[in-house]
Amino acid sequence: MSSLLTRVKLKQIEQSIEKGQRLDQRTLSDYRDFKIEQGVIEKAEGSARILLGKTEILVGVKIETGKPFPDTPDNGVLTVNAELVPLASAKFEPGPPGEQAIELARIVDRGIRESGAIDTAKLCIASGKKVFVVFVDIYVLNHDGNLIDAAALAAVSALINAKMPNYEIVDDKIVIKQGYTPLQMKDHPVTVTIGKINDKLLVDPGLVEEEVMDSRISMAFTEDGNVCAVQKGGAGYFTLEQIIEATKLAQSTVESLRKKLKW
């Protein structure tokens, strides 16, 4: 946005927020309606598509065999990647992942990893030699704000939908058998992002709000309500009191979201 347009839009948002309402008629604590579809990619081991307002994200899961990391020889591998498809926003350009795509993938990865959502020990085939590698690929198809929450919800939904190939070891070789079994998961983390505009905290910032907000904080919560991952973004800051307020706001939002999720 141009500096003039930014100032005008910021003034409109400020005036609206002072009244406890946003330009899209939501209150500061309102989350946009969302819809999640699972199993939308036929050839993927798991997949999901989410519509959060007008933000649209597609996630595919592929499961292949590979080598474990040297420091975790008995655990499988999780790899999360994100692609900001150019048709999703005029600001997205083709080519290698930029900072925004890398950050998005890392935040989603951290929520899944730190919650212990995937039982990586179950992905081990032969200690130190062969494990299953779970690839989570995020594709942003339309950007209307809060890519972090949308991508995180879609990623977990795709993992819940994922199937593991049946196999057996014959003469030290992996033989893939017919049929599949669900990917074993131990938790279903939910991530909520809080934006800050002139010391006002708001849930699920839309695109126009992201363009003028001071900063944001994203928190991933386990099923038992514990915070397992936190990421702060933007040039602004949060005071200790605002972090406590944001945590309470995020936690109550997660509780509300879990009631709507069909996990």
C-alpha positions as CSV (number, residue, x, y, z in Angstrom):
1,M,0.0,0.0,0.0
2,S,1.2,3.6,-0.7
3,S,2.0,5.7,2.4
4,L,-1.0,7.9,1.9
5,L,-3.4,4.9,1.4
6,T,-1.8,3.3,4.5
7,R,-2.4,6.3,6.6
8,V,-6.0,6.6,5.4
9,K,-6.7,2.9,6.0
10,L,-5.0,3.0,9.3
11,K,-7.1,5.9,10.4
12,Q,-10.3,4.0,9.4
13,I,-9.2,0.9,11.2
14,E,-8.2,2.9,14.3
15,Q,-11.6,4.6,14.5
16,S,-13.4,1.3,14.1
17,I,-11.3,-0.5,16.6
18,E,-11.8,2.2,19.2
19,K,-15.5,1.3,19.0
20,G,-14.7,-2.3,19.5
21,Q,-15.5,-3.2,15.9
22,R,-13.5,-3.9,12.8
23,L,-14.1,-2.9,9.2
24,D,-15.6,-6.3,8.4
25,Q,-18.0,-5.9,11.3
26,R,-16.2,-8.4,13.5
27,T,-15.4,-7.6,17.1
28,L,-11.8,-7.7,18.2
29,S,-12.2,-11.3,19.5
30,D,-14.2,-12.7,16.5
31,Y,-12.6,-15.3,14.3
32,R,-13.7,-15.6,10.7
33,D,-15.8,-18.5,9.5
34,F,-13.8,-21.3,8.1
35,K,-14.4,-24.5,6.1
36,I,-12.0,-27.5,5.9
37,E,-12.2,-30.3,3.4
38,Q,-10.0,-33.4,3.7
39,G,-8.9,-35.9,1.0
40,V,-9.0,-33.4,-1.8
41,I,-5.8,-34.6,-3.6
42,E,-6.3,-38.1,-4.9
43,K,-2.7,-39.1,-5.3
44,A,-1.4,-37.7,-2.0
45,E,-1.2,-39.8,1.2
46,G,-3.2,-37.0,2.9
47,S,-4.6,-33.6,2.0
48,A,-6.8,-30.8,3.1
49,R,-8.1,-27.5,1.9
50,I,-9.2,-24.6,4.1
51,L,-11.2,-21.5,3.4
52,L,-10.6,-18.9,6.2
53,G,-12.7,-16.0,5.1
54,K,-11.3,-15.6,1.6
55,T,-7.9,-17.0,2.5
56,E,-7.5,-20.3,0.7
57,I,-4.8,-22.9,1.4
58,L,-4.2,-26.4,0.1
59,V,-2.0,-28.8,1.9
60,G,-0.7,-32.2,0.6
61,V,1.1,-34.9,2.5
62,K,3.5,-37.3,0.9
63,I,5.1,-40.2,2.8
64,E,8.3,-41.7,1.4
65,T,11.3,-43.7,2.8
66,G,14.6,-42.2,3.6
67,K,17.4,-42.0,6.1
68,P,17.0,-40.7,9.6
69,F,19.0,-37.8,11.0
70,P,22.2,-39.0,12.8
71,D,21.1,-37.7,16.2
72,T,17.6,-39.3,16.0
73,P,18.3,-42.8,14.4
74,D,15.1,-44.3,15.7
75,N,12.7,-41.5,14.6
76,G,11.1,-40.7,11.3
77,V,11.5,-37.2,9.6
78,L,9.0,-34.4,9.3
79,T,9.6,-31.8,6.5
80,V,7.3,-28.8,6.0
81,N,7.5,-26.5,3.0
82,A,5.3,-23.6,1.9
83,E,4.8,-22.0,-1.5
84,L,3.1,-18.7,-2.0
85,V,1.5,-19.2,-5.4
86,P,1.8,-16.0,-7.5
87,L,-1.9,-16.0,-8.4
88,A,-2.7,-15.7,-4.6
89,S,-1.5,-12.2,-4.3
90,A,0.1,-9.5,-6.5
91,K,2.9,-9.4,-3.9
92,F,3.9,-13.1,-4.4
93,E,6.5,-13.7,-7.1
94,P,7.6,-17.0,-8.8
95,G,10.9,-18.5,-7.8
96,P,12.6,-20.0,-4.7
97,P,10.8,-19.5,-1.4
98,G,11.2,-16.0,0.1
99,E,11.3,-15.0,3.8
100,Q,7.5,-15.0,4.2
101,A,7.2,-18.6,2.8
102,I,10.1,-19.8,4.9
103,E,8.7,-18.3,8.1
104,L,5.2,-19.7,7.3
105,A,6.7,-23.2,6.9
106,R,8.8,-22.9,10.1
107,I,5.8,-21.8,12.2
108,V,3.6,-24.6,11.0
109,D,6.5,-27.1,11.5
110,R,7.2,-25.9,15.0
111,G,3.6,-26.3,16.1
112,I,3.4,-29.8,14.8
113,R,6.9,-30.8,16.1
114,E,6.7,-29.2,19.6
115,S,3.3,-30.6,20.3
116,G,4.6,-34.1,19.5
117,A,1.7,-34.4,17.1
118,I,3.3,-37.1,15.0
119,D,4.6,-40.3,16.7
120,T,7.9,-40.2,14.8
121,A,9.1,-43.4,16.6
122,K,6.4,-45.2,14.7
123,L,8.0,-44.1,11.5
124,C,11.2,-46.0,12.1
125,I,11.7,-49.0,9.8
126,A,15.3,-49.9,10.6
127,S,17.2,-48.0,13.3
128,G,19.8,-45.7,11.8
129,K,19.1,-46.9,8.3
130,K,15.6,-46.4,7.0
131,V,12.6,-44.4,8.2
132,F,9.5,-42.9,6.7
133,V,9.8,-39.2,5.8
134,V,6.6,-37.1,6.1
135,F,6.5,-34.2,3.6
136,V,3.9,-31.5,4.3
137,D,3.6,-29.1,1.4
138,I,1.6,-25.9,1.8
139,Y,0.2,-24.0,-1.1
140,V,-1.3,-20.6,-0.6
141,L,-4.0,-20.2,-3.3
142,N,-5.6,-16.9,-2.1
143,H,-4.2,-14.4,0.4
144,D,-6.8,-12.5,2.5
145,G,-4.9,-12.5,5.7
146,N,-3.7,-14.8,8.5
147,L,-1.9,-17.4,6.4
148,I,-0.3,-18.8,9.6
149,D,-3.5,-20.0,11.3
150,A,-5.0,-21.2,8.0
151,A,-1.9,-23.1,7.0
152,A,-1.5,-24.7,10.5
153,L,-5.2,-25.8,10.6
154,A,-4.9,-27.3,7.0
155,A,-1.6,-29.0,7.8
156,V,-3.0,-30.8,10.9
157,S,-6.1,-31.7,9.0
158,A,-4.1,-33.2,6.1
159,L,-2.0,-35.2,8.6
160,I,-5.1,-36.6,10.2
161,N,-6.3,-37.6,6.8
162,A,-2.9,-39.2,5.9
163,K,-2.4,-42.9,5.4
164,M,0.8,-45.0,5.9
165,P,1.7,-47.7,3.4
166,N,1.7,-51.2,4.9
167,Y,5.1,-52.9,4.6
168,E,7.3,-55.8,5.8
169,I,11.0,-56.5,5.9
170,V,12.1,-59.4,3.7
171,D,15.9,-60.1,3.5
172,D,16.7,-56.6,4.8
173,K,14.6,-55.1,2.1
174,I,11.3,-53.1,2.4
175,V,8.4,-54.8,0.7
176,I,5.3,-52.5,0.3
177,K,2.1,-54.5,0.9
178,Q,-1.4,-53.8,-0.1
179,G,-3.5,-51.5,2.0
180,Y,-2.9,-48.5,4.3
181,T,-3.1,-47.6,7.9
182,P,-3.8,-44.1,9.4
183,L,-0.7,-42.0,10.3
184,Q,-0.5,-42.3,14.1
185,M,-0.9,-38.9,15.8
186,K,-0.5,-38.1,19.5
187,D,-1.9,-34.6,19.5
188,H,-3.8,-32.1,17.3
189,P,-2.3,-28.6,17.8
190,V,-4.2,-25.5,17.0
191,T,-2.4,-22.2,16.2
192,V,-4.0,-18.8,16.8
193,T,-2.5,-15.4,15.7
194,I,-3.1,-12.1,17.5
195,G,-2.4,-8.8,15.8
196,K,-1.7,-5.5,17.5
197,I,-2.8,-2.1,16.2
198,N,-2.1,0.9,18.3
199,D,-2.1,-1.2,21.5
200,K,-5.3,-2.9,20.6
201,L,-5.2,-6.7,20.3
202,L,-7.3,-8.5,17.7
203,V,-7.8,-12.1,16.7
204,D,-7.4,-13.5,13.2
205,P,-6.2,-10.3,11.4
206,G,-7.5,-9.9,7.9
207,L,-5.3,-8.7,5.0
208,V,-6.0,-5.0,5.4
209,E,-5.3,-5.2,9.1
210,E,-2.0,-7.0,8.5
211,E,-0.9,-4.2,6.2
212,V,-1.2,-1.7,9.0
213,M,-0.7,-3.6,12.2
214,D,2.4,-3.0,14.5
215,S,3.1,-6.7,15.2
216,R,1.6,-10.1,15.6
217,I,2.1,-13.1,17.8
218,S,1.2,-16.7,16.9
219,M,0.7,-19.3,19.6
220,A,0.3,-23.1,19.1
221,F,-1.7,-25.0,21.7
222,T,-1.8,-28.7,22.5
223,E,-5.0,-30.5,23.1
224,D,-4.6,-30.1,26.9
225,G,-4.4,-26.4,26.5
226,N,-0.6,-25.9,26.9
227,V,1.4,-23.4,24.7
228,C,3.9,-25.5,22.8
229,A,5.2,-22.9,20.3
230,V,5.3,-19.1,20.0
231,Q,6.4,-16.8,17.1
232,K,6.4,-13.0,17.1
233,G,6.4,-11.1,13.9
234,G,6.4,-7.5,12.7
235,A,8.5,-4.5,13.6
236,G,6.5,-3.6,16.7
237,Y,6.6,-5.0,20.2
238,F,4.4,-6.5,22.9
239,T,4.6,-5.5,26.5
240,L,4.5,-8.3,29.2
241,E,1.0,-7.3,30.0
242,Q,0.0,-7.5,26.3
243,I,1.6,-11.0,26.0
244,I,-0.4,-12.2,29.0
245,E,-3.6,-10.7,27.5
246,A,-2.8,-12.2,24.0
247,T,-2.2,-15.6,25.6
248,K,-5.6,-15.6,27.3
249,L,-7.3,-14.3,24.1
250,A,-5.6,-17.0,22.0
251,Q,-6.4,-19.7,24.5
252,S,-10.1,-18.8,24.6
253,T,-10.1,-18.7,20.8
254,V,-8.6,-22.2,20.6
255,E,-11.2,-23.6,22.9
256,S,-13.9,-22.1,20.6
257,L,-12.2,-23.4,17.4
258,R,-11.9,-26.9,18.8
259,K,-15.7,-27.1,19.2
260,K,-16.0,-26.4,15.5
261,L,-13.2,-28.7,14.2
262,K,-14.2,-32.2,13.2
263,W,-11.0,-33.8,14.5
